[in-house]
């Protein structure tokens, strides 16, 4: 009877009291910024409770009996974590993870709150291990002080093996997640997707203290033309911004970092085309307009004039862990039409393909529809298959939780120059890689033109700028900036 009472009392203490006492120590340690207090307060408090308890009843002598309720509590918390973490596929933003783990592990609510608030979700199983260790040490210390010796028995070895096995599973999950999501905590789900465009701002001064530099390429010779007034207003695609921004820095005279903002912006493709239609800018730089943008221009009585100024590659990429290095046009079409849904159909692992898409009227989505899908319908993406920015597309393919299962698309310059990521690899198309030489000779199937687009009647300086871009000096500068010249 006394043993049953002991199991019930100690089990409840381990389940409820230990987390609460350790939480109080955690709060005090944080409030007073004291790591000593963080460690000693819980131990002293628990020791006091155990000392009081050991004086009120008969204690079992065998180690397996003493620590049996502690083992049950440890197994409970650890199994809840392992199941919740596994079923949610390591997703800390999953409703399954929240609803399963945080409800069933409610006694740890204070500790879980502090750990999750700091972003270190992966620390939660280690918290369980720590609470168990503190509880066990407290019992051993208080029993030793009261001269109530704990006798070791062979069944205790089984306890140790159970603890090691469950801890090993949790550690493996932690390791497995680290190979599938590059960041070890929840911030991988909210990683900063887009490029810091301020570093491509014309006339920006270098800030050596912050390590922030003007990344624009410079013209290493005297410009054949320049502008001192009536500056053409420029806007365009994200991937083209470093090019036309560098042009402004090289050709626009009498401006500075602040005043140039009236003439050079990066609103991204869809908004920049709208600004061109509304007459708010003079030249758009980027990919061809979408069918919707052409229709919008016609509704406003405007015709676009497209002047090719550079060549670029529309590229597909996968995680570097994916063994697939080349796809055919037909395979890509089938993947995005959900006819091919597993990588093993194209020489990869047995994994479901996660094909990411961009928004309608974005530059990359326009090229995807026009050059890749052509007359084939492109099904709407699932919520998780949607990336609002090109940087987001790259980040998701590089760090998506299913590791090698994702595929995305962008422009070569953006993927390799503006948002380089060693955890993706560009795919060859029909065996042809998107190298500069293959773009130059046109053998890469998805070679595209980068355009300077005007609407309505161009101004004298607008024509002057476009003529310079097409000149020998302008085309050399295009290649200096990372694009391939058209002449």
Backbone torsions as a table, in degrees:
resi	resn	phi	psi	omega
1	UNK	NA	-44.3	-178.0
2	UNK	-63.3	-31.9	-178.5
3	UNK	-69.4	-38.9	177.7
4	UNK	-64.1	-42.6	178.2
5	UNK	-63.2	-39.9	179.1
6	UNK	-62.9	-46.2	-179.4
7	UNK	-60.1	-43.8	-178.9
8	UNK	-64.8	-47.0	-177.0
9	UNK	-67.2	-49.6	-178.1
10	UNK	-67.8	-36.9	177.9
11	UNK	-61.1	-44.7	178.6
12	UNK	-65.7	-37.2	177.3
13	UNK	-62.1	-45.7	-178.9
14	UNK	-67.8	-35.7	-177.5
15	UNK	-74.1	-39.9	-172.7
16	UNK	-112.7	-48.6	-171.9
17	UNK	-68.1	-47.4	-177.0
18	UNK	-58.0	-48.7	177.6
19	UNK	-60.0	-38.6	-178.3
20	UNK	-68.1	-46.1	-179.3
21	UNK	-64.1	-42.6	179.2
22	UNK	-67.3	-33.7	176.4
23	UNK	-63.9	-41.2	177.9
24	UNK	-62.7	-42.8	176.5
25	UNK	-61.9	-38.4	178.3
26	UNK	-62.6	-46.2	-179.4
27	UNK	-63.2	-46.2	179.8
28	UNK	-63.5	-41.6	179.0
29	UNK	-61.9	-38.7	178.8
30	UNK	-71.7	-40.8	-179.5
31	UNK	-63.3	-40.3	-177.6
32	UNK	-99.7	6.7	178.1
33	UNK	50.1	48.2	-176.3
34	UNK	-128.0	112.0	177.7
35	UNK	-71.1	-28.5	177.7
36	UNK	-64.8	-45.3	178.5
37	UNK	-63.8	-36.4	-179.8
38	UNK	-59.8	-34.3	-176.8
39	UNK	-92.6	-45.2	-171.3
40	UNK	-76.0	-36.6	-177.6
41	UNK	-58.4	-51.1	179.2
42	UNK	-60.4	-40.9	-178.3
43	UNK	-64.7	-45.5	-179.4
44	UNK	-65.0	-42.2	-179.5
45	UNK	-64.3	-46.2	178.9
46	UNK	-64.8	-39.0	179.6
47	UNK	-61.1	-39.9	178.5
48	UNK	-63.5	-45.5	-180.0
49	UNK	-62.2	-45.5	-179.0
50	UNK	-67.0	-35.7	178.9
51	UNK	-63.7	-42.5	177.7
52	UNK	-64.0	-42.6	-177.3
53	UNK	-66.4	-41.0	-176.0
54	UNK	-66.3	-19.4	179.1
55	UNK	-84.7	-12.6	-172.9
56	UNK	-101.0	-6.6	-177.3
57	UNK	-157.7	167.4	178.1
58	UNK	-76.3	133.4	-179.1
59	UNK	-105.2	141.4	175.7
60	UNK	-65.0	151.9	-177.5
61	UNK	-99.1	-28.1	-178.5
62	UNK	-75.8	138.9	-178.6
63	UNK	-59.5	-39.0	-178.0
64	UNK	-64.5	-33.0	178.2
65	UNK	-78.2	-39.1	-179.6
66	UNK	-60.8	-44.0	-170.9
67	UNK	-101.6	4.3	-179.5
68	UNK	-59.3	-48.1	179.0
69	UNK	-64.7	-32.0	177.2
70	UNK	-64.9	-40.3	178.8
71	UNK	-63.0	-43.4	-179.2
72	UNK	-61.1	-43.2	179.4
73	UNK	-64.6	-42.8	177.9
74	UNK	-59.9	-46.8	-178.8
75	UNK	-62.0	-38.2	-180.0
76	UNK	-61.5	-55.5	-177.6
77	UNK	-61.4	-40.5	-176.1
78	UNK	-70.0	-40.3	179.1
79	UNK	-67.4	-37.6	176.2
80	UNK	-59.9	-44.7	179.5
81	UNK	-63.3	-50.4	-175.5
82	UNK	-59.9	-44.1	-178.8
83	UNK	-68.1	-47.4	-178.7
84	UNK	-63.7	-43.5	-178.5
85	UNK	-66.1	-40.7	-178.8
86	UNK	-71.2	-46.6	-178.4
87	UNK	-65.3	-29.7	179.2
88	UNK	-83.7	2.4	-179.7
89	UNK	56.2	42.3	176.3
90	UNK	66.4	19.7	-177.5
91	UNK	-94.3	110.6	179.3
92	UNK	-74.5	-15.1	178.3
93	UNK	-94.4	8.8	-177.3
94	UNK	-80.6	137.2	175.3
95	UNK	-62.3	-34.1	178.7
96	UNK	-61.2	-44.0	-179.7
97	UNK	-62.2	-48.6	-178.9
98	UNK	-62.8	-50.8	-174.4
99	UNK	-67.0	-33.4	-177.0
100	UNK	-83.9	-55.9	-172.7
101	UNK	-73.0	-52.6	-171.4
102	UNK	-70.2	-23.7	175.2
103	UNK	-79.2	-48.0	-178.0
104	UNK	-72.2	-24.0	177.8
105	UNK	-101.0	32.2	-175.0
106	UNK	-57.8	-38.2	179.3
107	UNK	-56.6	-24.0	177.8
108	UNK	-91.9	18.9	-168.4
109	UNK	-56.6	-41.3	-177.2
110	UNK	-67.3	-46.9	179.1
111	UNK	-64.5	-43.3	179.0
112	UNK	-59.7	-38.7	179.7
113	UNK	-62.1	-48.7	-177.9
114	UNK	-65.0	-41.2	-179.6
115	UNK	-66.6	-46.4	-178.8
116	UNK	-68.5	-35.9	179.3
117	UNK	-62.2	-34.7	179.3
118	UNK	-80.7	-7.5	177.4
119	UNK	92.7	-3.4	-175.4
120	UNK	-93.2	58.9	-179.3
121	UNK	-55.3	-35.2	-177.0
122	UNK	-65.6	-12.9	179.5
123	UNK	-80.5	-13.4	-173.4
124	UNK	-57.1	-44.2	177.0
125	UNK	-64.9	-30.6	177.7
126	UNK	-70.3	-28.8	174.3
127	UNK	-63.9	-42.7	177.5
128	UNK	-60.8	-44.3	178.1
129	UNK	-61.9	-42.1	-179.1
130	UNK	-65.1	-43.9	178.8
131	UNK	-61.2	-42.5	179.1
132	UNK	-63.0	-43.4	-179.3
133	UNK	-63.3	-43.6	179.3
134	UNK	-63.2	-42.3	-179.4
135	UNK	-64.0	-45.4	-179.9
136	UNK	-63.7	-45.3	-179.7
137	UNK	-63.7	-38.1	179.6
138	UNK	-63.3	-43.0	178.0
139	UNK	-62.3	-45.4	-179.0
140	UNK	-61.7	-44.1	-177.7
141	UNK	-65.7	-46.5	-178.5
142	UNK	-67.6	-35.7	177.4
143	UNK	-68.2	-36.9	179.3
144	UNK	-67.3	-41.2	179.6
145	UNK	-63.4	-37.5	179.9
146	UNK	-84.9	7.0	178.8
147	UNK	58.8	32.7	177.5
148	UNK	-107.1	91.3	-170.9
149	UNK	-70.6	141.6	175.8
150	UNK	-98.1	124.2	-178.3
151	UNK	-90.5	127.9	179.3
152	UNK	-74.6	136.5	174.2
153	UNK	-133.8	163.1	-172.1
154	UNK	-64.8	-28.6	179.7
155	UNK	-63.1	-24.8	178.7
156	UNK	-63.4	-26.9	178.5
157	UNK	-63.5	-37.7	178.3
158	UNK	-61.7	-39.9	178.4
159	UNK	-59.3	-45.2	-179.4
160	UNK	-61.7	-41.8	-179.8
161	UNK	-65.2	-39.6	178.3
162	UNK	-62.5	-45.7	-179.9
163	UNK	-62.1	-43.0	-180.0
164	UNK	-64.6	-42.3	-178.5
165	UNK	-64.7	-48.4	-179.6
166	UNK	-65.3	-39.7	176.7
167	UNK	-64.7	-36.7	178.4
168	UNK	-64.6	-39.7	177.0
169	UNK	-62.2	-44.7	179.1
170	UNK	-63.4	-40.3	178.0
171	UNK	-66.1	-37.7	177.5
172	UNK	-64.8	-42.1	176.4
173	UNK	-59.1	-42.0	178.5
174	UNK	-60.6	-44.8	178.7
175	UNK	-66.1	-43.2	-177.9
176	UNK	-62.2	-40.4	177.7
177	UNK	-65.4	-37.1	-178.8
178	UNK	-65.4	-24.3	177.5
179	UNK	-85.5	-17.1	-177.6
180	UNK	-104.6	-26.3	175.5
181	UNK	-127.6	119.6	-168.9
182	UNK	-62.3	-37.7	178.0
183	UNK	-85.2	140.8	-174.1
184	UNK	-83.3	-2.7	179.2
185	UNK	-131.7	-171.2	-169.8
186	UNK	-65.3	-13.6	-177.9
187	UNK	-66.0	-16.1	175.2
188	UNK	-61.4	-29.3	179.8
189	UNK	-78.8	-16.2	-179.7
190	UNK	-128.8	38.9	-178.7
191	UNK	-63.2	145.3	177.8
192	UNK	-67.1	115.6	-170.1
193	UNK	-85.2	-39.4	-165.8
194	UNK	-97.3	163.2	-178.9
195	UNK	-75.9	146.2	174.6
196	UNK	-77.9	93.5	-175.3
197	UNK	-68.7	-16.3	179.4
198	UNK	-62.9	-22.6	179.6
199	UNK	-77.8	-7.3	174.5
200	UNK	-109.7	16.0	-179.4
201	UNK	-75.1	129.3	-178.2
202	UNK	-63.6	142.0	178.1
203	UNK	67.0	14.8	178.4
204	UNK	-70.7	135.9	178.2
205	UNK	-81.2	144.9	176.2
206	UNK	-69.7	137.5	176.5
207	UNK	-113.4	92.9	-174.5
208	UNK	-67.5	-30.7	-179.0
209	UNK	-65.1	-38.6	-179.3
210	UNK	-92.6	-4.5	-178.2
211	UNK	70.2	23.9	-179.2
212	UNK	-105.7	124.5	-176.4
213	UNK	-122.7	157.2	170.8
214	UNK	-73.4	116.1	-174.7
215	UNK	-92.6	3.8	-177.9
216	UNK	-71.2	143.5	174.0
217	UNK	-73.1	149.6	-178.5
218	UNK	-112.0	152.9	176.6
219	UNK	-85.3	117.5	-173.4
220	UNK	-86.3	16.8	178.0
221	UNK	-146.3	167.4	179.9
222	UNK	-67.3	129.3	-178.5
223	UNK	-66.2	137.1	-179.3
224	UNK	-69.5	-25.1	176.6
225	UNK	-133.6	160.6	175.7
226	UNK	-153.3	164.9	-178.6
227	UNK	-129.8	128.4	178.6
228	UNK	-117.1	-6.5	175.8
229	UNK	-161.4	169.0	-177.8
230	UNK	48.2	48.8	-177.8
231	UNK	-64.4	131.9	174.0
232	UNK	-60.6	137.0	179.4
233	UNK	-88.1	124.6	-171.5
234	UNK	-116.1	144.2	174.8
235	UNK	-156.6	168.7	178.5
236	UNK	167.3	-158.7	-176.5
237	UNK	-75.3	153.9	178.6
238	UNK	-57.7	-44.1	-176.7
239	UNK	-67.0	-20.8	-179.6
240	UNK	-95.1	-11.9	-174.5
241	UNK	-56.3	-45.2	-179.9
242	UNK	-61.1	-22.8	-178.3
243	UNK	-82.5	-55.4	-177.3
244	UNK	-73.6	-24.2	174.3
245	UNK	-69.3	-38.5	176.8
246	UNK	-66.8	-35.0	176.3
247	UNK	-60.9	-46.5	-179.3
248	UNK	-61.7	-42.1	179.7
249	UNK	-63.7	-33.1	-178.2
250	UNK	-82.0	-30.3	-169.9
251	UNK	-110.8	-25.0	-176.1
252	UNK	-86.0	120.7	-178.0
253	UNK	-105.2	148.6	176.0
254	UNK	82.1	10.4	179.0
255	UNK	-112.2	162.4	175.0
256	UNK	-132.0	-173.1	-175.3
257	UNK	-58.4	-32.7	-178.1
258	UNK	-85.4	-48.9	-174.4
259	UNK	-69.7	-24.3	-178.5
260	UNK	-70.2	-17.0	-177.8
261	UNK	-63.0	-21.8	177.5
262	UNK	-70.1	-19.7	-171.1
263	UNK	-118.8	-17.4	-177.1
264	UNK	-132.0	123.4	179.7
265	UNK	-141.5	167.1	173.5
266	UNK	-134.8	92.3	-178.0
267	UNK	-93.7	1.8	-173.5
268	UNK	72.8	164.2	-166.6
269	UNK	-56.2	-52.9	-172.9
270	UNK	-63.7	-47.2	-179.5
271	UNK	-71.0	-36.2	-179.6
272	UNK	-64.1	-39.4	176.6
273	UNK	-64.9	-38.9	177.1
274	UNK	-63.0	-39.4	178.4
275	UNK	-65.9	-36.2	177.5
276	UNK	-65.4	-42.4	178.9
277	UNK	-63.7	-38.4	-179.3
278	UNK	-78.4	-4.9	179.3
279	UNK	79.9	18.5	-178.7
280	UNK	-84.6	-17.0	176.5
281	UNK	-134.0	166.0	-178.0
282	UNK	-101.5	-35.1	-176.9
283	UNK	-136.9	132.8	170.8
284	UNK	-102.1	136.0	176.0
285	UNK	-116.0	125.9	177.8
286	UNK	155.8	-153.2	-176.2
287	UNK	-79.8	169.1	179.8
288	UNK	-59.4	153.4	178.9
289	UNK	-71.5	154.3	177.0
290	UNK	-79.7	170.2	178.2
291	UNK	-60.6	-38.3	179.0
292	UNK	-66.3	-37.0	179.2
293	UNK	-71.3	-36.2	176.0
294	UNK	-65.3	-42.1	179.0
295	UNK	-64.5	-40.4	178.6
296	UNK	-62.7	-38.7	178.5
297	UNK	-65.0	-42.8	-180.0
298	UNK	-63.9	-38.6	178.3
299	UNK	-62.0	-25.2	178.7
300	UNK	-99.1	10.9	178.1
301	UNK	69.3	32.9	-175.5
302	UNK	-123.9	140.2	172.6
303	UNK	-112.3	137.0	176.1
304	UNK	-81.9	142.4	169.7
305	UNK	-114.0	116.8	-175.5
306	UNK	-104.3	122.5	177.8
307	UNK	-117.1	112.9	178.5
308	UNK	-65.2	128.2	179.7
309	UNK	-119.4	-14.5	-178.3
310	UNK	-161.4	166.8	174.5
311	UNK	-115.0	147.9	-177.7
312	UNK	-147.2	167.4	178.2
313	UNK	-115.1	135.5	170.8
314	UNK	-90.4	118.5	-169.6
315	UNK	-118.4	152.0	170.8
316	UNK	-110.0	146.1	-178.2
317	UNK	-143.3	154.9	177.9
318	UNK	-132.9	172.6	175.7
319	UNK	-65.3	147.1	-177.6
320	UNK	-62.8	-19.2	178.2
321	UNK	-79.7	-5.7	179.6
322	UNK	-81.5	125.7	-178.3
323	UNK	-71.6	-14.2	179.8
324	UNK	-72.2	128.1	-179.2
325	UNK	-117.4	-14.2	-177.4
326	UNK	-148.6	142.2	174.7
327	UNK	-132.2	155.7	174.4
328	UNK	-90.7	164.8	176.0
329	UNK	-56.8	-44.8	-179.4
330	UNK	-61.8	-39.4	179.2
331	UNK	-65.1	-41.0	178.5
332	UNK	-64.3	-43.4	177.7
333	UNK	-60.5	-42.8	-179.7
334	UNK	-68.1	-35.1	178.1
335	UNK	-63.8	-45.5	-176.7
336	UNK	-79.3	-14.9	171.6
337	UNK	-93.3	4.9	178.4
338	UNK	65.5	25.0	173.6
339	UNK	-83.8	-34.0	171.0
340	UNK	-106.9	118.1	-173.8
341	UNK	-119.1	-5.5	-179.2
342	UNK	-130.9	138.7	-177.3
343	UNK	-64.6	-23.3	-179.5
344	UNK	-66.4	-15.1	177.5
345	UNK	-74.8	-17.2	-179.2
346	UNK	-124.6	24.7	174.5
347	UNK	94.1	12.3	-179.5
348	UNK	-104.4	-163.7	179.2
349	UNK	-74.0	169.2	176.2
350	UNK	-81.0	75.3	-178.0
351	UNK	-136.1	143.1	176.4
352	UNK	-67.5	134.2	-179.2
353	UNK	-78.5	133.7	176.3
354	UNK	-111.5	95.3	-176.5
355	UNK	-90.1	111.1	-179.4
356	UNK	-81.3	148.1	177.5
357	UNK	-129.0	165.9	177.1
358	UNK	-109.7	167.3	179.8
359	UNK	-66.9	153.8	174.4
360	UNK	-60.1	141.6	179.4
361	UNK	76.4	-2.2	168.7
362	UNK	-72.1	156.5	-176.8
363	UNK	-60.0	-45.6	-177.6
364	UNK	-68.8	-35.2	178.5
365	UNK	-69.7	-35.1	176.8
366	UNK	-61.9	-45.0	178.8
367	UNK	-67.7	-38.2	178.8
368	UNK	-58.0	-44.7	-179.0
369	UNK	-71.3	-43.2	-173.3
370	UNK	-78.2	-42.8	-172.2
371	UNK	-96.3	-33.1	-174.3
372	UNK	-98.1	-57.0	-177.1
373	UNK	-76.2	-31.6	179.1
374	UNK	56.7	-114.8	-176.8
375	UNK	-94.8	10.6	-178.2
376	UNK	-93.7	138.5	-178.9
377	UNK	-69.0	142.5	178.1
378	UNK	-110.8	108.6	-178.5
379	UNK	-59.2	148.1	177.6
380	UNK	-63.1	139.0	-178.3
381	UNK	-72.3	152.6	169.2
382	UNK	-67.7	165.7	-177.8
383	UNK	-55.6	-42.2	-177.0
384	UNK	-76.4	-12.1	-178.0
385	UNK	-96.9	17.5	-173.3
386	UNK	-116.3	126.7	177.8
387	UNK	-124.6	119.0	-174.7
388	UNK	-70.2	-32.8	-179.1
389	UNK	-119.1	159.1	178.9
390	UNK	-66.0	-34.6	175.9
391	UNK	-63.2	-37.8	177.4
392	UNK	-64.0	-38.1	177.3
393	UNK	-59.0	-48.2	-178.2
394	UNK	-65.9	-44.6	-179.5
395	UNK	-60.8	-40.7	-178.0
396	UNK	-69.0	-39.3	178.7
397	UNK	-69.3	-38.3	-179.4
398	UNK	-70.6	-35.4	-169.3
399	UNK	-123.8	10.2	-177.8
400	UNK	-61.2	142.6	-169.3
401	UNK	-61.9	-22.0	178.9
402	UNK	-89.5	13.7	173.1
403	UNK	60.7	-94.9	-172.2
404	UNK	-92.3	14.5	-171.9
405	UNK	-90.4	-14.2	-172.3
406	UNK	-92.1	154.5	174.2
407	UNK	-141.8	143.1	179.5
408	UNK	-147.3	-179.3	-178.6
409	UNK	-144.1	156.6	-179.7
410	UNK	-166.9	-162.3	173.9
411	UNK	-105.2	143.0	-174.5
412	UNK	-53.4	-44.4	-176.6
413	UNK	-62.9	-41.4	179.8
414	UNK	-66.7	-44.6	-174.8
415	UNK	-71.6	-27.9	-176.4
416	UNK	-108.8	-19.7	-177.2
417	UNK	-111.6	-50.8	-176.6
418	UNK	-85.0	-36.4	-178.1
419	UNK	-130.4	57.0	-178.9
420	UNK	-65.7	143.3	-179.2
421	UNK	-148.1	116.7	-176.2
422	UNK	-68.8	-8.3	-177.6
423	UNK	-96.7	9.8	170.7
424	UNK	-121.9	161.3	173.3
425	UNK	-136.8	140.5	179.0
426	UNK	-77.7	139.9	179.9
427	UNK	-89.5	144.1	167.5
428	UNK	-76.8	149.1	177.7
429	UNK	-114.4	122.0	-174.7
430	UNK	53.2	34.6	177.3
431	UNK	83.5	-0.3	-178.4
432	UNK	-105.4	124.1	-178.4
433	UNK	-84.5	152.5	-178.6
434	UNK	-82.7	59.1	178.2
435	UNK	-84.7	163.8	179.0
436	UNK	-60.0	-39.9	-179.5
437	UNK	-64.9	-41.8	179.4
438	UNK	-70.7	-27.4	173.4
439	UNK	-71.7	-42.2	-178.2
440	UNK	-63.8	-42.6	-177.9
441	UNK	-89.4	-2.4	173.5
442	UNK	79.9	10.3	-178.3
443	UNK	-79.1	-23.6	176.4
444	UNK	-71.1	124.9	-170.2
445	UNK	-60.3	-31.4	-175.8
446	UNK	-106.0	44.2	173.4
447	UNK	-77.5	130.1	-177.0
448	UNK	-124.4	166.5	175.5
449	UNK	-97.7	141.6	169.2
450	UNK	-99.7	129.6	-171.4
451	UNK	-111.9	151.0	160.0
452	UNK	-100.1	115.4	-173.1
453	UNK	-110.9	129.3	175.4
454	UNK	-120.0	163.2	179.5
455	UNK	-137.8	138.2	-179.0
456	UNK	76.1	-148.5	-177.7
457	UNK	-92.8	117.1	-179.8
458	UNK	-71.2	154.4	177.3
459	UNK	-86.6	169.9	179.4
460	UNK	-59.5	-44.0	-178.6
461	UNK	-72.7	-26.9	174.5
462	UNK	-63.9	-48.4	177.3
463	UNK	-62.4	-38.6	-178.5
464	UNK	-62.5	-40.8	179.4
465	UNK	-68.5	-44.2	-179.7
466	UNK	-65.5	-40.2	177.4
467	UNK	-60.6	-39.2	179.0
468	UNK	-65.5	-41.7	179.8
469	UNK	-59.4	-34.6	-178.7
470	UNK	-85.0	-7.5	179.8
471	UNK	-74.2	170.7	179.8
472	UNK	-60.1	-42.9	179.4
473	UNK	-65.9	-42.7	-180.0
474	UNK	-64.3	-39.5	179.4
475	UNK	-69.8	-34.6	173.7
476	UNK	-63.2	-40.1	180.0
477	UNK	-67.2	-35.5	175.6
478	UNK	-57.0	-45.1	-179.7
479	UNK	-71.2	-33.2	175.1
480	UNK	-60.5	-37.1	-178.7
481	UNK	-76.0	-11.8	175.2
482	UNK	114.7	-3.4	176.3
483	UNK	-92.8	175.7	177.0
484	UNK	-106.0	131.7	-176.7
485	UNK	-69.6	157.8	178.7
486	UNK	-99.1	-11.3	-178.4
487	UNK	-127.5	NA	NA
